[in-house]
Amino acid sequence: MTFREELASIKPLLESIGPYNEFPEEYNSKDAIEALLTSKVLVIGAGGLGCEILKNLALTGFKDIHVIDMDTIDISNLNRQFLFRTGDVGKSKAQVAAKFVEERIGDKQLKITPYFGKIQDKDLEYYKQFSVVICGLDSVEARRWINATLVSISESNDIIPMIDGGTEGLRGQSRVILPTISSCYECSLDLISPRTTYPVCTIANTPRLPEHCIEWASVIKWGQVFPNQKFDADNPEDVEWMYTAALSRANEFNIEGVTKSLTLGVVKNIIPAIASTNAVIAASCCNEAFKLITNSNPILDNYMTYSGDDSIFTFTFELAKKNTCSVCGVTGISIIAQNWWTLETFIEEISEKKDIQVKQPSLTTSSNYLYLRNPPHLEEITRPNLNKKLSNLINPGEEIIVTDPNLPMSLKLIVSFEGPELEPI
Ligand SMILES: [Zn+2]
């Protein structure tokens, strides 16, 4: 199939024609309007980008809009998340945003359906109902999850395009992902610079820096004490708990330097939010949704970067699909391990790789458990493997399956060995 033919198979593209495309005379604007009126659009995130996206979609003429957000409104959101007022602090972002736009537009045909919860709460059937999904998220994990979900739906069903917007200060980007056809989010994971991370095993066993103690409190202890609760860096009680936990850890290992401001810096990963950048990126995302649904113009192919910090610059390029992509590719990721690496070293190494980025990995092969984090009795059984040499646990070329609670899919790693048998001194 040609790219154009593939595009034509996308729900709900009418035909691969448009008034500003190759075959303007064949464009049927009635069908386009019908598609606009009947398409279901899902917006993920009702924060800085989400408020803009919901407003734009409603004003563009979409009538059936759904929005998911697990967060509640914080006073610090009010400077840019313009659908919220002081009296809304503490309420669900999705619910307040949906109600505000519905009431402000005042169109009886417009229905915005909010869901106050996690994207992971919904199953495949839920996601299959949408014509397009627009993400206004600030989390890599959530994007990886929805991307993998949409790719798996698109493998057996109609293709559901994913439009992803992101901003960081005065910079931003928007992209269109046609799952299984174009490059997916996971294909370009290595473009994202992961925030400074520390090896999980160091955090768990041999902390040396104050940051290790804070990460321990954040990555390990928090989940044990509050298994079903997300840490909220805007909640003073959560921050106080994290600081106290990190401090007691630091005292235990005689580490100095854990302060409340360092705790905030490490866990919050503070990024300034600029309202105008959100507006620019949200506008681009909504334009793409409009073009996809009405097929009026060629869509973004497939990545646009915007920079407003050094004058203004914008650039569009096509990210390539990756053969080794864990979500849409066909082969696993190749890793060259040193012969002397223990399983623990291996886990530390892969956790830091940009195209893998896992925080709590469990590793298996087709025949063996290498290391499992859960359930606890299997963790105990597999823990001794951490100190064994990987080259004694698997054969060269053998595939290791990595799972992580934050990812809906597993990663395939194909491991080969080189180098000395003993750790070089
Ligand atoms: Zn991919």
Boltz pocket constraint, residues with backbone or C-beta under 6 A from the ligand:
constraints:
  - pocket:
      binder: B
      contacts: [[A, 182], [A, 183], [A, 184], [A, 185], [A, 186], [A, 187], [A, 188], [A, 321], [A, 322], [A, 325], [A, 326], [A, 327], [A, 328], [A, 329]]
      max_distance: 6.0
